[in-house]
Amino acid sequence: MRKIIAITQVTLDGVMQAPGGPEEDPTNGFTHGGWAMLFLDEAAKRVIDETIAGDFDMLLGRRTYDIFAAYWPHQGDNPIAKAFNKATKYVATRGLGQELGWENAQRIGGDVVDGVRRLKAADGPVVHIWGSANLLQTLIAADVIDEYRFWVFPVVLGKGKRLFETGVPPRRLALVSTGSTPKGVLFNTYRPVGPLQTS
């Protein structure tokens, strides 16, 4: 069975919206886009390189797909671009008439949770979810994510799309690895271990 890995850049207060740039996702008047970029030092770049080094497929929400498809195919020999362009991209979208022009992109039709469960059961490499805040809410609620890689940046924004929005089911996570950079970015990997138990 394939592993579904959510890779998320997140602030200390849980915001994951538009880490890469001001125009990335201004939904709901969000004006802090690009908050992660000042923290990407050589240590952070090494973690990114390790993350994209092996074979992987990608699972993206439609908004994240559109952002990535407009940028990464045009970045030449950039290692991230080469890895993303090579990967098979599975896109969760209801827009049946819209073309997916990025190479190796295909649509997940019908119920997205059923589609992701079929994807997990199929042969192939691990599946990375990058960004895709709205899609993540659905997949978190359905318990189909096998691993979370939180890249936690030392900033607080106070508003924006959050990784765990109100209404996700209470769950316990086990920390399986952690690291940090000189600029204060934490790289934490967690795996779900079941429902929350209270004492």
N, C-alpha and C positions, 0 to 999 in steps of 0.2 A: 504494500500500500504506500502511496506517495505521501510525503509530509507537506503540509501547508504551513508556510512560515510567514508571519506578518512582520515586516521590517518598517519601523515607524520612527521618524524624527519627532520628538515631543518636548514641550517645555515642562518646567517644574510643575506648572498648574494644569498639565494634561492637554494643552492645545497642540494640534498637529497640522493646522491649516497653513498652507503656503509657506513652507520653510525655505523654498528656493529663490523666490523673487517677488517683487511688488505686484506683478500682473498675474501671478500664478493662479490665485483663487481669491478674488475680492468679494466673494459671496457675503451677503448680509453686512456690507460696508466694512469688511475687514481691511485694515490699513497697515498691518504690520508684516506684510509679506517680505520674505528674505531674512527672517530673524536668525536662521541657522548659519548663514554663510560666513560670518566673521569668526566662527569657532572652528572652521575646518582647517586644522593644521596638518602637518605631516603624519602625526600619529593617527588622526581621524582618517586620513586618506589611506593609510595602510589597512585599517579595518574595512573600509569600503572595498579595497582591492581584494582582500581575503574573502569578502562576502560574494563577490562576483567572479571569483576565480574558477569555480567548478561549473558543471552544467546545471542549468536551472531553467524552468519555464516561469512565466509571469501570469498573474491573475490581477486584472485591473478593473476598477470602476470606469464608467464612460468618461467622466471628467478628467480623471488622471490619465487615461489613455489619450485623450485629445491633447493634453498638455505635453505628454511625453512624445507623442507622434509628431507634434509640431517642432520639437527641439532635437531629440536624439538622433534621428536619421541624418542630420546635417552637421554632425560634430566630428567628422573625419575619423582619425585614429585614436580619439579619446577612448581609454579602456572601458569606461562605463558604456559609452555609445556602442562599441563593438560587442560587448556582452549583451546589452539590451536588444540590439538589432538582430543578433543571432537567435535569441531566445524565442520560443513559441509564446505568443501573447494571447491569453484567453480574456475576452472582454465581456463583462456583464453589462448588457445594454438592452433597453426595450425598443430602441429605434431601429426597427427592422429594415427601413429603407435607406439607412445611412451606410455609406461605404467605410470599410476599414482598410485604409490605404497603406498602413505600415506593414512591412514585410513580415510574414509568419504570424499574422494576426487573424484570429477567428472568434466568432461570437459564441457566447454561452446563451442559448435560447431557453425559453420557458422559465420554470422556477429556478432561481439562481442557486438555492441551497441544494436542490436535487442535482443540478449541474455540477456543483463543486464536489458533491459526494461521488458522482460518477468519475470526475477527474481524479479524485484521490484513489479510487479503486483501479484506475487504469495503470498500465505500465508507463514508466518515464521518470525523469529526474524530479527533484524537489520542486515545489511551486512557491515562488516568492510573491507576496502581495506588497506592493510599494504604494504608499499614500492610500488613496481610495477610502476616504473617511466614511462616506455613506455606505459603501459596500461592507466595510468592516463591521458596522453596527449589526447588520443582518447576519454575518457569519459568526460573530461573537455570540449572539443570541442563540444560534443553532449549534454551538459547540463543535464547529468543524475545523477550528484553527489548532494546530498541533504545537506551535512554538511562536513566542513573541520575542522579537529582538527590538528592545527599546533603546534608542539613541537619545539620551536625556540631556538637554541643553540647559545651561544655568541662566535661564531667563524666565520671567513671569509676564504674561500678556493680559490676563484678566478677561479675555473674551476670545471667541473663535471656536471652530469645530474641535471637539475633543475626541480623544481616542476611545474613552469609555463614557459614552453619553448616558444621561438619565434613562433608566429602564433596562440596561443590560443586566442579565441575571447575576446574582452574587456567586463568585467563584474564588477558589484558592489557586494561587500560582506558586510554583517552586522555582527559586533562583538557581540556575545551573551554571552560569558563568557571569563574570563581571570584569570590567576594566575601565580605565579612565585615561584622559589625555591631559597634557599640561594646561590646556585652556578650560578644563573642567567639564568636558563632555563625558558622560557615563555611558558605557556600552553594556547593557544588562540583557541577558537571555533568560526567559522564563518559559516554563511548560505548565499547562493546566494540570491540576491534580484532583479536580472534583469540586462538588458544591461546597459552599462555605459552611463550616460547622462552628457553632458558638458554644461557649461554656457558661 
